[in-house]
Amino acid sequence: MAAVLTLTACSHQEIGDNRWTAEEATRWYENVEWPVGCNYVPSYAINPIEIWQEESFNPEIIDHELSLAEGLGFNIVRIYLHNLMWEWDKEGFKSRIDEFLDICERHGIKVTFTLFTNGGNYDNPKLGRQPDAIPGIHSSQWIQSPGTDRVNDPSTWPVLKAYVQDILRTYGNDDRILYWCLYNEPENYKNGARSLGLLEEVFKWAREVDPSQPCTAPVWIRPGQKGSSTKLEILNSILNNVDIITIHCYYDDELETFIDMFKPFGRPIICQEYMGRPRSTFEGSLPVLKREKVGAINWGLVRGKCNFHLPWSSKEGDPEPEVWFHDIYNPDDTPYSESEIEFIRQMTGVYSK
């Protein structure tokens, strides 16, 4: 690990054109309000295609649910795009992105978009009516983007390059967007997606556009965490390419160690996934993130089709859990926990605004 950390401490010139230096990234972050918010999947959607497809896109529900986020003092949401939406109808897709950004702006919320992801319970996604949720299963119909076949086949990448660059050219100077998550969980080789090649190309495509917002991909699991096996080639690529460091941490007792590991890089850190009760909680993680001025983006807002309130290990037929895993509100706006709501508001200072 020491060798990796040494290798990644490179200068702007050594990395290549347009990557932000640590100093540039730090100056940017000094002018940013502490990012605190949630990963947002509207309750009506089973996956990113259903979020954005014209037949299912629902700005009224989005507006209402983001009013709940605003009421918590949240100032950022992270949401997933999908390449198939652009390939099918890029202008319609972008018009819905514009509408989403307008809604966020009305609620004082910045956005980070995620363009690709290896995470997902089924592969090779398709347009059209999406499968129904499997009762009792967490995120049963969440999908990968672009899908394993295309991740592993460079001959399909020119279309993916056009997608990435069109989105970044369209929104690369839009101050409603805080930063770009280009590739989620590239260390996750789920369904055989070998992502190193595509990961490195995506950063090259982004650098050619040179958006005004920073670009990142997350460190999925802390190296050495609870016996985890780190994919060093992916970690090395991430740390050699990102403008800001993003991490995912679903253990309260791992968070400070995770943050301390990446402080030596001198770049802003955002924890863009946390909060899976009972091992990762607002009460356990949010004070640490605020003290360290590490961005805090929990998973989930309103309980919906994805059943994010169920644990990752849930099985069909399991009873409803007494302790929710993700999410904060029921569909009728009642909170999972009143005391948790009060705690979040105290941490965000919403009462003093």
C-alpha positions in Angstrom: 0.0 0.0 0.0 2.8 2.4 0.8 4.1 2.0 -2.8 0.7 2.9 -4.2 0.5 6.0 -1.9 3.9 7.1 -3.0 3.2 6.6 -6.7 0.0 8.6 -6.5 1.7 11.7 -5.0 2.4 13.1 -8.5 2.3 16.6 -9.9 -0.2 18.1 -12.4 2.4 18.0 -15.1 3.2 14.3 -14.5 -0.4 13.3 -14.6 -1.4 15.1 -17.8 -3.2 18.1 -19.0 -6.3 19.5 -17.2 -6.2 17.4 -14.0 -6.6 19.8 -11.1 -3.6 20.1 -8.8 -4.2 19.5 -5.1 -3.8 23.3 -4.6 -6.5 24.0 -7.2 -8.9 21.5 -5.7 -8.3 22.9 -2.2 -9.1 26.4 -3.4 -12.3 25.2 -5.0 -13.4 23.4 -1.8 -12.6 26.5 0.4 -15.4 28.3 -1.5 -17.9 25.5 -1.3 -20.5 25.2 1.5 -19.9 21.9 3.4 -21.6 19.4 1.1 -24.2 17.4 3.0 -27.0 15.5 1.4 -28.1 12.2 0.0 -27.9 9.8 -2.8 -31.3 10.3 -4.4 -33.5 7.8 -6.2 -37.1 9.0 -6.5 -39.5 6.7 -4.8 -41.3 6.0 -8.1 -38.1 4.5 -9.8 -36.7 1.0 -9.6 -33.5 2.0 -11.3 -31.9 4.9 -13.3 -33.7 4.1 -16.5 -37.0 4.5 -14.7 -35.8 7.7 -13.2 -35.2 9.3 -16.6 -37.5 7.6 -19.1 -40.1 10.0 -20.5 -42.9 7.6 -19.6 -41.9 7.5 -15.9 -40.1 10.7 -15.2 -42.1 12.5 -12.5 -41.1 16.1 -11.7 -43.9 16.5 -9.2 -42.7 13.7 -7.0 -39.1 14.9 -7.4 -40.1 18.4 -6.3 -41.9 17.2 -3.3 -39.2 14.8 -2.2 -36.5 17.3 -2.6 -38.5 19.7 -0.4 -38.0 17.1 2.3 -34.3 17.1 1.6 -34.3 20.9 1.8 -36.1 20.7 5.2 -33.2 18.6 6.5 -30.7 21.2 5.5 -29.4 19.1 2.7 -27.5 21.1 0.0 -26.5 18.3 -2.4 -27.9 15.2 -4.0 -26.1 12.5 -6.0 -28.1 10.9 -8.8 -27.4 8.3 -11.5 -27.7 8.9 -15.2 -27.7 6.1 -17.8 -26.0 5.9 -21.1 -29.0 4.1 -22.8 -31.2 7.1 -22.2 -28.8 9.3 -24.1 -28.4 6.8 -26.9 -32.1 6.5 -27.3 -33.2 10.2 -27.1 -30.3 12.5 -26.1 -32.3 15.7 -26.5 -35.3 14.5 -24.5 -32.9 13.1 -21.9 -31.1 16.4 -21.5 -34.4 18.3 -21.3 -35.3 16.1 -18.3 -31.9 16.7 -16.8 -32.5 20.4 -17.2 -35.9 20.1 -15.4 -34.3 18.1 -12.6 -31.6 20.8 -12.2 -34.2 23.5 -12.1 -36.1 21.7 -9.3 -32.8 21.2 -7.3 -32.0 24.9 -7.7 -35.4 26.0 -6.3 -34.6 23.9 -3.2 -31.1 25.3 -2.8 -29.5 21.9 -3.7 -26.5 21.2 -5.8 -26.1 18.0 -7.9 -23.5 15.5 -8.6 -24.2 13.1 -11.5 -22.8 9.6 -11.8 -22.3 8.5 -15.4 -21.2 4.9 -15.1 -21.5 2.2 -12.5 -20.5 -1.4 -12.0 -23.0 -1.7 -9.1 -26.2 -3.4 -9.9 -28.2 -6.6 -9.4 -28.8 -7.3 -13.1 -26.6 -6.8 -16.1 -27.1 -5.7 -19.8 -29.9 -3.2 -19.1 -32.6 -2.5 -21.6 -35.0 0.4 -22.3 -38.7 0.1 -22.0 -40.8 -1.0 -19.1 -38.5 -2.0 -16.2 -39.0 -5.2 -14.2 -41.1 -5.0 -11.1 -39.4 -5.0 -7.7 -38.9 -8.4 -6.1 -40.6 -8.2 -2.7 -38.2 -8.5 0.2 -35.0 -7.8 -1.9 -32.9 -4.7 -1.6 -32.4 -2.9 -4.9 -33.6 -6.0 -6.8 -33.7 -4.3 -10.2 -30.8 -1.9 -10.0 -28.7 -1.9 -13.1 -25.2 -1.5 -14.3 -24.1 1.2 -16.8 -23.1 0.5 -19.5 -23.3 -3.2 -18.7 -20.6 -5.8 -18.5 -20.5 -6.7 -22.3 -19.7 -3.1 -23.1 -17.3 -2.5 -20.3 -15.3 -5.4 -21.5 -15.5 -4.6 -25.3 -13.5 -1.5 -26.4 -15.2 -1.6 -29.8 -18.3 -0.3 -28.1 -16.6 2.6 -26.4 -16.9 5.3 -29.1 -20.6 5.7 -28.4 -19.8 5.9 -24.7 -17.2 8.6 -25.4 -19.8 10.6 -27.3 -22.3 10.2 -24.4 -19.8 11.3 -21.8 -18.5 14.2 -23.8 -21.9 15.5 -24.8 -23.1 15.5 -21.2 -19.9 17.2 -20.0 -20.0 19.8 -22.8 -23.6 20.6 -22.1 -23.3 20.9 -18.4 -19.6 21.5 -17.8 -20.0 25.1 -16.8 -23.4 24.7 -15.0 -23.0 26.0 -11.5 -25.9 23.9 -10.3 -23.5 20.9 -10.6 -21.0 20.6 -7.8 -18.8 17.8 -9.2 -18.9 14.8 -11.5 -18.7 11.1 -10.4 -17.5 9.6 -13.7 -17.5 6.0 -12.7 -19.0 4.4 -9.6 -17.4 1.4 -7.9 -14.9 0.6 -10.7 -13.3 -1.8 -8.1 -16.6 -3.8 -8.1 -16.1 -6.5 -10.7 -19.7 -7.6 -10.4 -20.9 -9.8 -13.3 -17.3 -9.8 -14.6 -17.1 -6.1 -15.5 -13.3 -5.5 -15.8 -13.3 -1.8 -15.6 -9.7 -0.6 -15.6 -9.5 0.2 -19.3 -12.9 2.0 -19.5 -12.2 3.8 -16.2 -9.0 5.3 -17.6 -10.6 6.2 -20.9 -13.5 8.0 -19.2 -11.0 10.3 -17.4 -9.3 11.0 -20.7 -12.6 11.9 -22.3 -13.4 14.2 -19.5 -10.0 15.9 -19.6 -10.6 16.6 -23.3 -13.8 18.5 -22.4 -12.2 20.1 -19.3 -15.4 20.9 -17.3 -15.2 23.7 -14.7 -16.4 21.2 -12.0 -14.0 18.6 -10.5 -14.1 15.0 -11.6 -13.8 11.9 -9.5 -14.4 8.2 -9.1 -14.8 6.7 -5.6 -12.5 4.5 -3.5 -15.1 1.8 -2.9 -13.7 0.0 0.2 -10.9 1.1 2.5 -7.7 -0.9 1.7 -7.5 -3.6 4.3 -10.9 -2.9 5.7 -12.1 -5.9 7.7 -10.0 -8.3 5.6 -11.0 -6.8 2.2 -9.0 -7.5 -0.9 -8.1 -4.3 -2.6 -7.7 -4.1 -6.4 -4.5 -2.1 -6.4 -4.5 -1.4 -10.1 -7.9 0.3 -9.9 -7.1 2.2 -6.7 -3.9 3.4 -8.3 -5.7 4.6 -11.4 -8.4 6.4 -9.3 -5.8 8.2 -7.2 -3.8 9.2 -10.3 -6.8 10.7 -12.0 -9.3 12.3 -9.6 -9.5 16.0 -8.8 -11.1 15.3 -5.5 -11.1 12.1 -3.5 -14.4 10.4 -2.9 -15.0 7.4 -0.6 -17.7 5.0 0.4 -17.9 3.9 4.0 -20.7 1.9 5.6 -19.0 1.4 9.0 -18.9 4.1 11.7 -15.8 2.5 13.2 -13.9 2.6 9.9 -14.6 6.2 8.9 -11.9 8.1 10.7 -9.3 5.6 9.6 -10.5 5.9 6.0 -10.3 9.7 6.1 -6.9 9.7 7.7 -5.6 7.3 5.0 -6.3 9.9 2.3 -5.5 13.1 4.0 -1.8 13.0 2.8 -2.9 13.6 -0.7 -3.9 17.1 0.2 -7.2 17.0 -1.8 -10.7 17.5 -0.6 -12.5 14.4 0.5 -16.2 13.6 0.1 -17.9 10.6 1.6 -20.4 10.0 -1.1 -22.0 6.9 0.3 -22.6 6.1 4.0 -25.5 5.3 6.4 -26.6 1.7 6.5 -28.1 1.1 9.9 -27.1 -0.1 12.4 -23.4 -0.3 11.5 -23.3 3.1 9.8 -25.6 5.8 11.2 -26.1 9.6 11.1 -25.2 9.8 14.8 -22.0 7.8 14.3 -20.7 9.3 11.0 -22.1 12.7 10.5 -20.2 14.4 13.4 -16.9 13.0 12.1 -17.6 14.1 8.6 -18.6 17.6 9.7 -15.5 18.0 12.0 -13.2 17.0 9.3 -15.1 19.0 6.6 -15.5 15.9 4.6 -18.6 16.0 2.4 -21.4 13.8 3.6 -23.8 12.1 1.2 -25.8 9.3 2.8 -27.7 6.7 0.8 -31.4 7.2 0.5 -34.2 9.7 1.2 -37.7 8.3 0.7 -38.6 4.7 0.9 -39.7 3.5 -2.6 -39.6 0.8 -5.2 -35.9 0.0 -4.6 -36.6 -1.2 -1.0 -33.4 0.5 0.1 -34.7 0.2 3.7 -34.0 -3.5 3.5 -30.5 -4.9 4.3 -28.2 -6.0 1.5 -28.6 -9.5 2.7 -32.4 -9.5 2.6 -34.2 -12.5 0.9 -37.5 -12.8 -0.8 -40.1 -13.5 1.8 -38.2 -11.9 4.7 -40.3 -9.9 7.1 -40.1 -6.1 7.3 -37.0 -5.1 9.3 -37.4 -3.3 12.6 -34.3 -1.3 11.8 -34.2 0.2 8.4 -30.9 -0.1 6.4 -31.2 3.1 4.2 -33.8 5.9 3.7 -35.1 8.5 6.0 -38.8 9.0 5.2 -41.9 6.9 4.5 -43.9 7.6 1.3 -46.4 9.6 3.4 -43.6 11.9 4.6 -43.5 10.5 8.1 -39.9 9.9 9.2 -38.4 6.6 10.1 -37.1 8.2 13.2 -38.1 11.6 14.6 -34.9 11.8 16.8 -32.8 11.1 13.7 -34.5 14.0 11.8 -33.8 16.3 14.7 -30.2 15.2 14.8 -29.6 15.8 11.1 -31.1 19.2 11.4 -28.9 20.1 14.3 -25.8 19.0 12.3 -26.8 20.9 9.2 -27.8 24.0 11.2 -31.1 24.2 9.3 -32.7 25.9 12.3 -30.3 28.8 12.2 -30.7 29.5 8.5 
